[in-house]
C-alpha cells in the first residue's frame, strides 16, 4: 500500500497511518502507524510517497473501509486524513468472526 504526498507547508517530519474497519462497524481490524512500527517521524521532501507491505491479512470475507492519514510529529495535528476513503472487498464464504486464518481440520480417532 502506498501513500503519496505533496508538502505545501513548511513541515519537515510526519507520522503516517493506515487502518481498516469493517463496513457498518467501528472496530479497527488493522491499525498501522510509522511510529508503532518502530520508526520515528518520517522526514519529508516536497513530493514523495511512503509504502507499507503487509505479508498477509487473513480477514473474514466482507467489505472494509480503508483510512489513511498524515499527522504532525506529536500526532496533535492531522495534516491530511481520508476517512472511509476506499472500500476493500474480501471474497469468500464468511462466518461471524473477524479473521479467517489458514487452517486445517484433523479428526483424531
Phi and psi restraints in degrees (range 20) as a CNS / XPLOR table:
assign (resid 1 and name C) (resid 2 and name N)
       (resid 2 and name CA) (resid 2 and name C) 1.0 -124.4 20.0 2
assign (resid 2 and name N) (resid 2 and name CA)
       (resid 2 and name C) (resid 3 and name N) 1.0 133.4 20.0 2
assign (resid 2 and name C) (resid 3 and name N)
       (resid 3 and name CA) (resid 3 and name C) 1.0 -111.4 20.0 2
assign (resid 3 and name N) (resid 3 and name CA)
       (resid 3 and name C) (resid 4 and name N) 1.0 118.5 20.0 2
assign (resid 3 and name C) (resid 4 and name N)
       (resid 4 and name CA) (resid 4 and name C) 1.0 -95.2 20.0 2
assign (resid 4 and name N) (resid 4 and name CA)
       (resid 4 and name C) (resid 5 and name N) 1.0 148.5 20.0 2
assign (resid 4 and name C) (resid 5 and name N)
       (resid 5 and name CA) (resid 5 and name C) 1.0 -141.9 20.0 2
assign (resid 5 and name N) (resid 5 and name CA)
       (resid 5 and name C) (resid 6 and name N) 1.0 159.0 20.0 2
assign (resid 5 and name C) (resid 6 and name N)
       (resid 6 and name CA) (resid 6 and name C) 1.0 -134.4 20.0 2
assign (resid 6 and name N) (resid 6 and name CA)
       (resid 6 and name C) (resid 7 and name N) 1.0 122.8 20.0 2
assign (resid 6 and name C) (resid 7 and name N)
       (resid 7 and name CA) (resid 7 and name C) 1.0 -85.6 20.0 2
assign (resid 7 and name N) (resid 7 and name CA)
       (resid 7 and name C) (resid 8 and name N) 1.0 118.9 20.0 2
assign (resid 7 and name C) (resid 8 and name N)
       (resid 8 and name CA) (resid 8 and name C) 1.0 -108.0 20.0 2
assign (resid 8 and name N) (resid 8 and name CA)
       (resid 8 and name C) (resid 9 and name N) 1.0 -8.4 20.0 2
assign (resid 8 and name C) (resid 9 and name N)
       (resid 9 and name CA) (resid 9 and name C) 1.0 -123.8 20.0 2
assign (resid 9 and name N) (resid 9 and name CA)
       (resid 9 and name C) (resid 10 and name N) 1.0 164.3 20.0 2
assign (resid 9 and name C) (resid 10 and name N)
       (resid 10 and name CA) (resid 10 and name C) 1.0 -76.1 20.0 2
assign (resid 10 and name N) (resid 10 and name CA)
       (resid 10 and name C) (resid 11 and name N) 1.0 62.6 20.0 2
assign (resid 10 and name C) (resid 11 and name N)
       (resid 11 and name CA) (resid 11 and name C) 1.0 -103.3 20.0 2
assign (resid 11 and name N) (resid 11 and name CA)
       (resid 11 and name C) (resid 12 and name N) 1.0 128.8 20.0 2
assign (resid 11 and name C) (resid 12 and name N)
       (resid 12 and name CA) (resid 12 and name C) 1.0 -102.9 20.0 2
assign (resid 12 and name N) (resid 12 and name CA)
       (resid 12 and name C) (resid 13 and name N) 1.0 -22.0 20.0 2
assign (resid 12 and name C) (resid 13 and name N)
       (resid 13 and name CA) (resid 13 and name C) 1.0 -142.5 20.0 2
assign (resid 13 and name N) (resid 13 and name CA)
       (resid 13 and name C) (resid 14 and name N) 1.0 152.8 20.0 2
assign (resid 13 and name C) (resid 14 and name N)
       (resid 14 and name CA) (resid 14 and name C) 1.0 -154.2 20.0 2
assign (resid 14 and name N) (resid 14 and name CA)
       (resid 14 and name C) (resid 15 and name N) 1.0 159.7 20.0 2
assign (resid 14 and name C) (resid 15 and name N)
       (resid 15 and name CA) (resid 15 and name C) 1.0 -105.9 20.0 2
assign (resid 15 and name N) (resid 15 and name CA)
       (resid 15 and name C) (resid 16 and name N) 1.0 143.0 20.0 2
assign (resid 15 and name C) (resid 16 and name N)
       (resid 16 and name CA) (resid 16 and name C) 1.0 -115.7 20.0 2
assign (resid 16 and name N) (resid 16 and name CA)
       (resid 16 and name C) (resid 17 and name N) 1.0 149.0 20.0 2
assign (resid 16 and name C) (resid 17 and name N)
       (resid 17 and name CA) (resid 17 and name C) 1.0 -142.6 20.0 2
assign (resid 17 and name N) (resid 17 and name CA)
       (resid 17 and name C) (resid 18 and name N) 1.0 149.6 20.0 2
assign (resid 17 and name C) (resid 18 and name N)
       (resid 18 and name CA) (resid 18 and name C) 1.0 -137.7 20.0 2
assign (resid 18 and name N) (resid 18 and name CA)
       (resid 18 and name C) (resid 19 and name N) 1.0 141.0 20.0 2
assign (resid 18 and name C) (resid 19 and name N)
       (resid 19 and name CA) (resid 19 and name C) 1.0 -143.1 20.0 2
assign (resid 19 and name N) (resid 19 and name CA)
       (resid 19 and name C) (resid 20 and name N) 1.0 161.2 20.0 2
assign (resid 19 and name C) (resid 20 and name N)
       (resid 20 and name CA) (resid 20 and name C) 1.0 -135.5 20.0 2
assign (resid 20 and name N) (resid 20 and name CA)
       (resid 20 and name C) (resid 21 and name N) 1.0 130.2 20.0 2
assign (resid 20 and name C) (resid 21 and name N)
       (resid 21 and name CA) (resid 21 and name C) 1.0 -130.6 20.0 2
assign (resid 21 and name N) (resid 21 and name CA)
       (resid 21 and name C) (resid 22 and name N) 1.0 144.8 20.0 2
assign (resid 21 and name C) (resid 22 and name N)
       (resid 22 and name CA) (resid 22 and name C) 1.0 -69.7 20.0 2
assign (resid 22 and name N) (resid 22 and name CA)
       (resid 22 and name C) (resid 23 and name N) 1.0 137.1 20.0 2
assign (resid 22 and name C) (resid 23 and name N)
       (resid 23 and name CA) (resid 23 and name C) 1.0 -59.2 20.0 2
assign (resid 23 and name N) (resid 23 and name CA)
       (resid 23 and name C) (resid 24 and name N) 1.0 132.0 20.0 2
assign (resid 23 and name C) (resid 24 and name N)
       (resid 24 and name CA) (resid 24 and name C) 1.0 91.2 20.0 2
assign (resid 24 and name N) (resid 24 and name CA)
       (resid 24 and name C) (resid 25 and name N) 1.0 1.4 20.0 2
assign (resid 24 and name C) (resid 25 and name N)
       (resid 25 and name CA) (resid 25 and name C) 1.0 -137.4 20.0 2
assign (resid 25 and name N) (resid 25 and name CA)
       (resid 25 and name C) (resid 26 and name N) 1.0 162.8 20.0 2
assign (resid 25 and name C) (resid 26 and name N)
       (resid 26 and name CA) (resid 26 and name C) 1.0 -106.8 20.0 2
assign (resid 26 and name N) (resid 26 and name CA)
       (resid 26 and name C) (resid 27 and name N) 1.0 -3.9 20.0 2
assign (resid 26 and name C) (resid 27 and name N)
       (resid 27 and name CA) (resid 27 and name C) 1.0 -78.3 20.0 2
assign (resid 27 and name N) (resid 27 and name CA)
       (resid 27 and name C) (resid 28 and name N) 1.0 124.5 20.0 2
assign (resid 27 and name C) (resid 28 and name N)
       (resid 28 and name CA) (resid 28 and name C) 1.0 -76.5 20.0 2
assign (resid 28 and name N) (resid 28 and name CA)
       (resid 28 and name C) (resid 29 and name N) 1.0 128.2 20.0 2
assign (resid 28 and name C) (resid 29 and name N)
       (resid 29 and name CA) (resid 29 and name C) 1.0 -95.0 20.0 2
assign (resid 29 and name N) (resid 29 and name CA)
       (resid 29 and name C) (resid 30 and name N) 1.0 -10.7 20.0 2
assign (resid 29 and name C) (resid 30 and name N)
       (resid 30 and name CA) (resid 30 and name C) 1.0 -151.0 20.0 2
assign (resid 30 and name N) (resid 30 and name CA)
       (resid 30 and name C) (resid 31 and name N) 1.0 133.0 20.0 2
assign (resid 30 and name C) (resid 31 and name N)
       (resid 31 and name CA) (resid 31 and name C) 1.0 -147.2 20.0 2
assign (resid 31 and name N) (resid 31 and name CA)
       (resid 31 and name C) (resid 32 and name N) 1.0 98.4 20.0 2
assign (resid 31 and name C) (resid 32 and name N)
       (resid 32 and name CA) (resid 32 and name C) 1.0 -111.8 20.0 2
assign (resid 32 and name N) (resid 32 and name CA)
       (resid 32 and name C) (resid 33 and name N) 1.0 136.9 20.0 2
assign (resid 32 and name C) (resid 33 and name N)
       (resid 33 and name CA) (resid 33 and name C) 1.0 -134.3 20.0 2
assign (resid 33 and name N) (resid 33 and name CA)
       (resid 33 and name C) (resid 34 and name N) 1.0 154.2 20.0 2
assign (resid 33 and name C) (resid 34 and name N)
       (resid 34 and name CA) (resid 34 and name C) 1.0 -62.3 20.0 2
assign (resid 34 and name N) (resid 34 and name CA)
       (resid 34 and name C) (resid 35 and name N) 1.0 -37.6 20.0 2
assign (resid 34 and name C) (resid 35 and name N)
       (resid 35 and name CA) (resid 35 and name C) 1.0 -66.4 20.0 2
assign (resid 35 and name N) (resid 35 and name CA)
       (resid 35 and name C) (resid 36 and name N) 1.0 -47.7 20.0 2
assign (resid 35 and name C) (resid 36 and name N)
       (resid 36 and name CA) (resid 36 and name C) 1.0 -65.8 20.0 2
assign (resid 36 and name N) (resid 36 and name CA)
       (resid 36 and name C) (resid 37 and name N) 1.0 -21.4 20.0 2
assign (resid 36 and name C) (resid 37 and name N)
       (resid 37 and name CA) (resid 37 and name C) 1.0 -83.3 20.0 2
assign (resid 37 and name N) (resid 37 and name CA)
       (resid 37 and name C) (resid 38 and name N) 1.0 1.8 20.0 2
assign (resid 37 and name C) (resid 38 and name N)
       (resid 38 and name CA) (resid 38 and name C) 1.0 98.6 20.0 2
assign (resid 38 and name N) (resid 38 and name CA)
       (resid 38 and name C) (resid 39 and name N) 1.0 0.7 20.0 2
assign (resid 38 and name C) (resid 39 and name N)
       (resid 39 and name CA) (resid 39 and name C) 1.0 -93.4 20.0 2
assign (resid 39 and name N) (resid 39 and name CA)
       (resid 39 and name C) (resid 40 and name N) 1.0 145.6 20.0 2
assign (resid 39 and name C) (resid 40 and name N)
       (resid 40 and name CA) (resid 40 and name C) 1.0 -74.4 20.0 2
assign (resid 40 and name N) (resid 40 and name CA)
       (resid 40 and name C) (resid 41 and name N) 1.0 -179.1 20.0 2
assign (resid 40 and name C) (resid 41 and name N)
       (resid 41 and name CA) (resid 41 and name C) 1.0 -55.5 20.0 2
assign (resid 41 and name N) (resid 41 and name CA)
       (resid 41 and name C) (resid 42 and name N) 1.0 140.8 20.0 2
assign (resid 41 and name C) (resid 42 and name N)
       (resid 42 and name CA) (resid 42 and name C) 1.0 -83.2 20.0 2
assign (resid 42 and name N) (resid 42 and name CA)
       (resid 42 and name C) (resid 43 and name N) 1.0 129.8 20.0 2
assign (resid 42 and name C) (resid 43 and name N)
       (resid 43 and name CA) (resid 43 and name C) 1.0 -68.9 20.0 2
assign (resid 43 and name N) (resid 43 and name CA)
       (resid 43 and name C) (resid 44 and name N) 1.0 137.9 20.0 2
assign (resid 43 and name C) (resid 44 and name N)
       (resid 44 and name CA) (resid 44 and name C) 1.0 -108.5 20.0 2
assign (resid 44 and name N) (resid 44 and name CA)
       (resid 44 and name C) (resid 45 and name N) 1.0 141.8 20.0 2
assign (resid 44 and name C) (resid 45 and name N)
       (resid 45 and name CA) (resid 45 and name C) 1.0 -100.1 20.0 2
assign (resid 45 and name N) (resid 45 and name CA)
       (resid 45 and name C) (resid 46 and name N) 1.0 -176.7 20.0 2
assign (resid 45 and name C) (resid 46 and name N)
       (resid 46 and name CA) (resid 46 and name C) 1.0 -65.3 20.0 2
assign (resid 46 and name N) (resid 46 and name CA)
       (resid 46 and name C) (resid 47 and name N) 1.0 -39.5 20.0 2
assign (resid 46 and name C) (resid 47 and name N)
       (resid 47 and name CA) (resid 47 and name C) 1.0 -136.8 20.0 2
assign (resid 47 and name N) (resid 47 and name CA)
       (resid 47 and name C) (resid 48 and name N) 1.0 141.1 20.0 2
assign (resid 47 and name C) (resid 48 and name N)
       (resid 48 and name CA) (resid 48 and name C) 1.0 -176.6 20.0 2
assign (resid 48 and name N) (resid 48 and name CA)
       (resid 48 and name C) (resid 49 and name N) 1.0 -169.6 20.0 2
assign (resid 48 and name C) (resid 49 and name N)
       (resid 49 and name CA) (resid 49 and name C) 1.0 -153.2 20.0 2
assign (resid 49 and name N) (resid 49 and name CA)
       (resid 49 and name C) (resid 50 and name N) 1.0 159.1 20.0 2
assign (resid 49 and name C) (resid 50 and name N)
       (resid 50 and name CA) (resid 50 and name C) 1.0 -134.1 20.0 2
assign (resid 50 and name N) (resid 50 and name CA)
       (resid 50 and name C) (resid 51 and name N) 1.0 140.2 20.0 2
assign (resid 50 and name C) (resid 51 and name N)
       (resid 51 and name CA) (resid 51 and name C) 1.0 -121.7 20.0 2
assign (resid 51 and name N) (resid 51 and name CA)
       (resid 51 and name C) (resid 52 and name N) 1.0 149.0 20.0 2
assign (resid 51 and name C) (resid 52 and name N)
       (resid 52 and name CA) (resid 52 and name C) 1.0 -127.8 20.0 2
assign (resid 52 and name N) (resid 52 and name CA)
       (resid 52 and name C) (resid 53 and name N) 1.0 133.0 20.0 2
assign (resid 52 and name C) (resid 53 and name N)
       (resid 53 and name CA) (resid 53 and name C) 1.0 -105.5 20.0 2
assign (resid 53 and name N) (resid 53 and name CA)
       (resid 53 and name C) (resid 54 and name N) 1.0 129.0 20.0 2
assign (resid 53 and name C) (resid 54 and name N)
       (resid 54 and name CA) (resid 54 and name C) 1.0 -113.1 20.0 2
assign (resid 54 and name N) (resid 54 and name CA)
       (resid 54 and name C) (resid 55 and name N) 1.0 115.3 20.0 2
assign (resid 54 and name C) (resid 55 and name N)
       (resid 55 and name CA) (resid 55 and name C) 1.0 -61.2 20.0 2
assign (resid 55 and name N) (resid 55 and name CA)
       (resid 55 and name C) (resid 56 and name N) 1.0 -44.0 20.0 2
assign (resid 55 and name C) (resid 56 and name N)
       (resid 56 and name CA) (resid 56 and name C) 1.0 -159.5 20.0 2
assign (resid 56 and name N) (resid 56 and name CA)
       (resid 56 and name C) (resid 57 and name N) 1.0 149.0 20.0 2
assign (resid 56 and name C) (resid 57 and name N)
       (resid 57 and name CA) (resid 57 and name C) 1.0 -139.0 20.0 2
assign (resid 57 and name N) (resid 57 and name CA)
       (resid 57 and name C) (resid 58 and name N) 1.0 97.0 20.0 2
assign (resid 57 and name C) (resid 58 and name N)
       (resid 58 and name CA) (resid 58 and name C) 1.0 -86.5 20.0 2
assign (resid 58 and name N) (resid 58 and name CA)
       (resid 58 and name C) (resid 59 and name N) 1.0 66.7 20.0 2
assign (resid 58 and name C) (resid 59 and name N)
       (resid 59 and name CA) (resid 59 and name C) 1.0 -82.5 20.0 2
assign (resid 59 and name N) (resid 59 and name CA)
       (resid 59 and name C) (resid 60 and name N) 1.0 151.8 20.0 2
assign (resid 59 and name C) (resid 60 and name N)
       (resid 60 and name CA) (resid 60 and name C) 1.0 -64.2 20.0 2
assign (resid 60 and name N) (resid 60 and name CA)
       (resid 60 and name C) (resid 61 and name N) 1.0 142.0 20.0 2
assign (resid 60 and name C) (resid 61 and name N)
       (resid 61 and name CA) (resid 61 and name C) 1.0 -55.2 20.0 2
assign (resid 61 and name N) (resid 61 and name CA)
       (resid 61 and name C) (resid 62 and name N) 1.0 143.1 20.0 2
assign (resid 61 and name C) (resid 62 and name N)
       (resid 62 and name CA) (resid 62 and name C) 1.0 155.8 20.0 2
assign (resid 62 and name N) (resid 62 and name CA)
       (resid 62 and name C) (resid 63 and name N) 1.0 -169.6 20.0 2
assign (resid 62 and name C) (resid 63 and name N)
       (resid 63 and name CA) (resid 63 and name C) 1.0 -113.7 20.0 2
assign (resid 63 and name N) (resid 63 and name CA)
       (resid 63 and name C) (resid 64 and name N) 1.0 135.9 20.0 2
assign (resid 63 and name C) (resid 64 and name N)
       (resid 64 and name CA) (resid 64 and name C) 1.0 -129.0 20.0 2
assign (resid 64 and name N) (resid 64 and name CA)
       (resid 64 and name C) (resid 65 and name N) 1.0 152.0 20.0 2
assign (resid 64 and name C) (resid 65 and name N)
       (resid 65 and name CA) (resid 65 and name C) 1.0 -96.8 20.0 2
assign (resid 65 and name N) (resid 65 and name CA)
       (resid 65 and name C) (resid 66 and name N) 1.0 135.9 20.0 2
assign (resid 65 and name C) (resid 66 and name N)
       (resid 66 and name CA) (resid 66 and name C) 1.0 -106.7 20.0 2
assign (resid 66 and name N) (resid 66 and name CA)
       (resid 66 and name C) (resid 67 and name N) 1.0 125.7 20.0 2
assign (resid 66 and name C) (resid 67 and name N)
       (resid 67 and name CA) (resid 67 and name C) 1.0 -113.7 20.0 2
assign (resid 67 and name N) (resid 67 and name CA)
       (resid 67 and name C) (resid 68 and name N) 1.0 149.0 20.0 2
assign (resid 67 and name C) (resid 68 and name N)
       (resid 68 and name CA) (resid 68 and name C) 1.0 -141.8 20.0 2
assign (resid 68 and name N) (resid 68 and name CA)
       (resid 68 and name C) (resid 69 and name N) 1.0 142.9 20.0 2
assign (resid 68 and name C) (resid 69 and name N)
       (resid 69 and name CA) (resid 69 and name C) 1.0 -146.8 20.0 2
assign (resid 69 and name N) (resid 69 and name CA)
       (resid 69 and name C) (resid 70 and name N) 1.0 155.2 20.0 2
assign (resid 69 and name C) (resid 70 and name N)
       (resid 70 and name CA) (resid 70 and name C) 1.0 -125.7 20.0 2
assign (resid 70 and name N) (resid 70 and name CA)
       (resid 70 and name C) (resid 71 and name N) 1.0 127.6 20.0 2
assign (resid 70 and name C) (resid 71 and name N)
       (resid 71 and name CA) (resid 71 and name C) 1.0 -128.4 20.0 2
assign (resid 71 and name N) (resid 71 and name CA)
       (resid 71 and name C) (resid 72 and name N) 1.0 162.7 20.0 2
assign (resid 71 and name C) (resid 72 and name N)
       (resid 72 and name CA) (resid 72 and name C) 1.0 -63.6 20.0 2
assign (resid 72 and name N) (resid 72 and name CA)
       (resid 72 and name C) (resid 73 and name N) 1.0 165.4 20.0 2
assign (resid 72 and name C) (resid 73 and name N)
       (resid 73 and name CA) (resid 73 and name C) 1.0 -54.9 20.0 2
assign (resid 73 and name N) (resid 73 and name CA)
       (resid 73 and name C) (resid 74 and name N) 1.0 -34.7 20.0 2
assign (resid 73 and name C) (resid 74 and name N)
       (resid 74 and name CA) (resid 74 and name C) 1.0 -97.0 20.0 2
assign (resid 74 and name N) (resid 74 and name CA)
       (resid 74 and name C) (resid 75 and name N) 1.0 7.3 20.0 2
assign (resid 74 and name C) (resid 75 and name N)
       (resid 75 and name CA) (resid 75 and name C) 1.0 68.8 20.0 2
assign (resid 75 and name N) (resid 75 and name CA)
       (resid 75 and name C) (resid 76 and name N) 1.0 6.5 20.0 2
assign (resid 75 and name C) (resid 76 and name N)
       (resid 76 and name CA) (resid 76 and name C) 1.0 -79.1 20.0 2
assign (resid 76 and name N) (resid 76 and name CA)
       (resid 76 and name C) (resid 77 and name N) 1.0 -28.9 20.0 2
assign (resid 76 and name C) (resid 77 and name N)
       (resid 77 and name CA) (resid 77 and name C) 1.0 -119.0 20.0 2
assign (resid 77 and name N) (resid 77 and name CA)
       (resid 77 and name C) (resid 78 and name N) 1.0 119.0 20.0 2
assign (resid 77 and name C) (resid 78 and name N)
       (resid 78 and name CA) (resid 78 and name C) 1.0 -82.0 20.0 2
assign (resid 78 and name N) (resid 78 and name CA)
       (resid 78 and name C) (resid 79 and name N) 1.0 114.5 20.0 2
assign (resid 78 and name C) (resid 79 and name N)
       (resid 79 and name CA) (resid 79 and name C) 1.0 -75.5 20.0 2
assign (resid 79 and name N) (resid 79 and name CA)
       (resid 79 and name C) (resid 80 and name N) 1.0 -36.3 20.0 2
assign (resid 79 and name C) (resid 80 and name N)
       (resid 80 and name CA) (resid 80 and name C) 1.0 -158.5 20.0 2
assign (resid 80 and name N) (resid 80 and name CA)
       (resid 80 and name C) (resid 81 and name N) 1.0 135.4 20.0 2
assign (resid 80 and name C) (resid 81 and name N)
       (resid 81 and name CA) (resid 81 and name C) 1.0 -146.0 20.0 2
assign (resid 81 and name N) (resid 81 and name CA)
       (resid 81 and name C) (resid 82 and name N) 1.0 127.3 20.0 2
assign (resid 81 and name C) (resid 82 and name N)
       (resid 82 and name CA) (resid 82 and name C) 1.0 -113.6 20.0 2
assign (resid 82 and name N) (resid 82 and name CA)
       (resid 82 and name C) (resid 83 and name N) 1.0 105.9 20.0 2
assign (resid 82 and name C) (resid 83 and name N)
       (resid 83 and name CA) (resid 83 and name C) 1.0 -101.4 20.0 2
assign (resid 83 and name N) (resid 83 and name CA)
       (resid 83 and name C) (resid 84 and name N) 1.0 133.9 20.0 2
assign (resid 83 and name C) (resid 84 and name N)
       (resid 84 and name CA) (resid 84 and name C) 1.0 52.1 20.0 2
assign (resid 84 and name N) (resid 84 and name CA)
       (resid 84 and name C) (resid 85 and name N) 1.0 39.0 20.0 2
assign (resid 84 and name C) (resid 85 and name N)
       (resid 85 and name CA) (resid 85 and name C) 1.0 -81.5 20.0 2
assign (resid 85 and name N) (resid 85 and name CA)
       (resid 85 and name C) (resid 86 and name N) 1.0 -34.8 20.0 2
assign (resid 85 and name C) (resid 86 and name N)
       (resid 86 and name CA) (resid 86 and name C) 1.0 -136.1 20.0 2
assign (resid 86 and name N) (resid 86 and name CA)
       (resid 86 and name C) (resid 87 and name N) 1.0 141.0 20.0 2
assign (resid 86 and name C) (resid 87 and name N)
       (resid 87 and name CA) (resid 87 and name C) 1.0 -97.4 20.0 2
assign (resid 87 and name N) (resid 87 and name CA)
       (resid 87 and name C) (resid 88 and name N) 1.0 138.0 20.0 2
assign (resid 87 and name C) (resid 88 and name N)
       (resid 88 and name CA) (resid 88 and name C) 1.0 -118.5 20.0 2
assign (resid 88 and name N) (resid 88 and name CA)
       (resid 88 and name C) (resid 89 and name N) 1.0 125.8 20.0 2
assign (resid 88 and name C) (resid 89 and name N)
       (resid 89 and name CA) (resid 89 and name C) 1.0 -106.9 20.0 2
assign (resid 89 and name N) (resid 89 and name CA)
       (resid 89 and name C) (resid 90 and name N) 1.0 122.0 20.0 2
assign (resid 89 and name C) (resid 90 and name N)
       (resid 90 and name CA) (resid 90 and name C) 1.0 -105.5 20.0 2
assign (resid 90 and name N) (resid 90 and name CA)
       (resid 90 and name C) (resid 91 and name N) 1.0 121.5 20.0 2
assign (resid 90 and name C) (resid 91 and name N)
       (resid 91 and name CA) (resid 91 and name C) 1.0 -92.9 20.0 2
assign (resid 91 and name N) (resid 91 and name CA)
       (resid 91 and name C) (resid 92 and name N) 1.0 155.0 20.0 2
assign (resid 91 and name C) (resid 92 and name N)
       (resid 92 and name CA) (resid 92 and name C) 1.0 140.9 20.0 2
assign (resid 92 and name N) (resid 92 and name CA)
       (resid 92 and name C) (resid 93 and name N) 1.0 -177.7 20.0 2
assign (resid 92 and name C) (resid 93 and name N)
       (resid 93 and name CA) (resid 93 and name C) 1.0 -93.0 20.0 2
assign (resid 93 and name N) (resid 93 and name CA)
       (resid 93 and name C) (resid 94 and name N) 1.0 120.9 20.0 2
assign (resid 93 and name C) (resid 94 and name N)
       (resid 94 and name CA) (resid 94 and name C) 1.0 -94.1 20.0 2
assign (resid 94 and name N) (resid 94 and name CA)
       (resid 94 and name C) (resid 95 and name N) 1.0 164.7 20.0 2
assign (resid 94 and name C) (resid 95 and name N)
       (resid 95 and name CA) (resid 95 and name C) 1.0 -126.0 20.0 2
assign (resid 95 and name N) (resid 95 and name CA)
       (resid 95 and name C) (resid 96 and name N) 1.0 -157.1 20.0 2
assign (resid 95 and name C) (resid 96 and name N)
       (resid 96 and name CA) (resid 96 and name C) 1.0 -99.5 20.0 2
assign (resid 96 and name N) (resid 96 and name CA)
       (resid 96 and name C) (resid 97 and name N) 1.0 7.8 20.0 2
assign (resid 96 and name C) (resid 97 and name N)
       (resid 97 and name CA) (resid 97 and name C) 1.0 -87.7 20.0 2
assign (resid 97 and name N) (resid 97 and name CA)
       (resid 97 and name C) (resid 98 and name N) 1.0 -171.7 20.0 2
assign (resid 97 and name C) (resid 98 and name N)
       (resid 98 and name CA) (resid 98 and name C) 1.0 -104.4 20.0 2
assign (resid 98 and name N) (resid 98 and name CA)
       (resid 98 and name C) (resid 99 and name N) 1.0 -39.0 20.0 2
assign (resid 98 and name C) (resid 99 and name N)
       (resid 99 and name CA) (resid 99 and name C) 1.0 -107.9 20.0 2
assign (resid 99 and name N) (resid 99 and name CA)
       (resid 99 and name C) (resid 100 and name N) 1.0 155.3 20.0 2
assign (resid 99 and name C) (resid 100 and name N)
       (resid 100 and name CA) (resid 100 and name C) 1.0 -135.3 20.0 2
assign (resid 100 and name N) (resid 100 and name CA)
       (resid 100 and name C) (resid 101 and name N) 1.0 69.7 20.0 2
assign (resid 100 and name C) (resid 101 and name N)
       (resid 101 and name CA) (resid 101 and name C) 1.0 -69.1 20.0 2
assign (resid 101 and name N) (resid 101 and name CA)
       (resid 101 and name C) (resid 102 and name N) 1.0 156.5 20.0 2
assign (resid 101 and name C) (resid 102 and name N)
       (resid 102 and name CA) (resid 102 and name C) 1.0 -58.6 20.0 2
assign (resid 102 and name N) (resid 102 and name CA)
       (resid 102 and name C) (resid 103 and name N) 1.0 137.6 20.0 2
assign (resid 102 and name C) (resid 103 and name N)
       (resid 103 and name CA) (resid 103 and name C) 1.0 -156.2 20.0 2
assign (resid 103 and name N) (resid 103 and name CA)
       (resid 103 and name C) (resid 104 and name N) 1.0 164.8 20.0 2
assign (resid 103 and name C) (resid 104 and name N)
       (resid 104 and name CA) (resid 104 and name C) 1.0 -144.0 20.0 2
assign (resid 104 and name N) (resid 104 and name CA)
       (resid 104 and name C) (resid 105 and name N) 1.0 138.6 20.0 2
assign (resid 104 and name C) (resid 105 and name N)
       (resid 105 and name CA) (resid 105 and name C) 1.0 -92.6 20.0 2
assign (resid 105 and name N) (resid 105 and name CA)
       (resid 105 and name C) (resid 106 and name N) 1.0 140.2 20.0 2
assign (resid 105 and name C) (resid 106 and name N)
       (resid 106 and name CA) (resid 106 and name C) 1.0 -136.0 20.0 2
assign (resid 106 and name N) (resid 106 and name CA)
       (resid 106 and name C) (resid 107 and name N) 1.0 125.7 20.0 2
assign (resid 106 and name C) (resid 107 and name N)
       (resid 107 and name CA) (resid 107 and name C) 1.0 -90.5 20.0 2
assign (resid 107 and name N) (resid 107 and name CA)
       (resid 107 and name C) (resid 108 and name N) 1.0 119.9 20.0 2
assign (resid 107 and name C) (resid 108 and name N)
       (resid 108 and name CA) (resid 108 and name C) 1.0 -98.6 20.0 2
assign (resid 108 and name N) (resid 108 and name CA)
       (resid 108 and name C) (resid 109 and name N) 1.0 118.9 20.0 2
